[in-house]
């Protein structure tokens, strides 16, 4: 819980521990000086285990959508055939970005709330023809579904060995295990305001050797997001343009906390918390939106009970100091979403469950009166 | 001076007052909730007088270069003839972005360290043919020169009334008077880490009616920077993608301080401080890089005295707690730059001058020994 005792349970921006917030508020430093170089060096090193990659991550100033755009424009060319594997708002957004920049996007449209299987992806690739790239969502924040990237990437590699695999890990990396090198993924993106318990404003990207090779051929227009500029400056432990220094400072402290807990400890806590929340919701007779086998351990979408208004429930929870998110797109009004990534402990989830129980009871009472 | 007593005098990121840093470290809030809506409403309203515009500014998550890219891709189409008026690193960057996205860029290359006159711009327009847009730099951060945007914009309006005028005000707006409506400028950009005494990560943009009309016709590819998305969400006092909430919180506090001082008071302080620094430098026999009639009141480029190493001087100042910036591009090694925008007081400038005097004296002593 944050230092104002709000139980902020939206799937980003997530709560920032007081020590992390304080670290972000340290006096400003020159991003071309030695203090920043040391800071950046530590952050890059500490990020690597969470990306599951020996490669040096890139730091970009922007939000998760900016990182999606960066991934697309850095490895694709206009006219490239791109398979978009999507079953939610963020998968759709990834596809829309590729289309805006001139890719020929073929969609594998999965059912919202369900995982997309490696087999379905394989079939879609065989139907799509010359697939240059595949856009995947590791954890779909709009539905609370985690996809099996390892299995999907393996099928892609078998069918189209040279295709670049772009993974939106905005709401997964740092909370769920991710193995860029082992899974043979090419570009993975994440954002400071999700699993990293840091304020929004910073995107982190990891790129494989195949990703860098694709980058050198890619002709989509780019300047601000250019990976080459980020990488060349990164070697000198700076950034091509003024970075979000405060957010990087916050992230440094957050990463120290995460390494103190160990990556495995962080992942295990997210698994436990996810199960705790789902069990608690079921005990209160709430219906989960997503398929249980694919249930995300960072965000849960819950159906609004029959006869209840989404906005009334959200407002009622807010009165109790609990902030949850509404449904997105066509799910607006029929689901609400609970974020449980980053700075989250069992007692925060207890608080949400108690708040939900009380909100439902209050409603029943109103109905009786 | 910051709370760690460092005299951070680079032209961005600039020092952040302790109250502003503290405001930025408040507990996180949902960017789709009422607290954020109130915050954003206040910030937009308080920004307007500094843009000199009745239009509602847009908030984008990114650095100044991101805002340059946003300005270009939102109002131009590939193939458009664009006049780039440049005499420094940031003017060149603005042109490079327009080229990267397919504009036909014609350059008016001014001499570095000098202002570019309205007459030169008029002649360049007459030579360039069908100019759709003009890229201007209000304050060139690499040379410490302020251009007369009012006069230049007036000539552009007379010769090509429908051309859109894009102004990079990254290191001017908030410190130097700017009048988007009165000067008939179409897109003006700035960044939180300059005059606004806030951490980096947030760009602010103002757009004229003509700019919006051009936007509706513009076909350069865009998604993350799209003005329509920013504007539609802005009306609901939110942003299309997760914004840099902490930086916006910091900016709210900084704007309160700036309005307490009044915009005119802020501008007058920058004028006084600029003169104080230039007079002090001359008294120490330092030679200014820029033409005195065009000297910037936010950043000053100073020639490295003969026989002195730029890096040695910068290191010597750093030992005294004063952080200045090196020269950029071909000026690296021959100038250093002093930032004096945002959180800057006469005593900070006294400190810089004393540090310079001591550094030069130390060097003389070394030379004698």
Interface residues (C-beta under 8 A of the other chain):
Chain A: X2 X3 X4 X6 X8 X10 X12 X13 X14 X15 X16 X21 X22 X24 X25 X26 X27 X28 X29 X30 X31 X32 X33 X61 X62 X63 X64 X65 X66 X68 X69 X96 X97 X100 X101 X102 X191 X193 X199 X200 X201 X202 X220 X221 X222 X223 X224 X240 X241 X242 X243 X244 X245 X246 X247 X250 X318 X323 X325 X326
Chain B: X2 X3 X4 X6 X8 X10 X12 X13 X14 X15 X16 X21 X22 X24 X25 X26 X27 X28 X29 X30 X31 X32 X33 X61 X62 X63 X64 X65 X66 X68 X69 X96 X97 X100 X101 X102 X191 X193 X199 X200 X201 X202 X220 X221 X222 X223 X224 X240 X241 X242 X243 X244 X245 X246 X247 X250 X318 X323 X325 X326
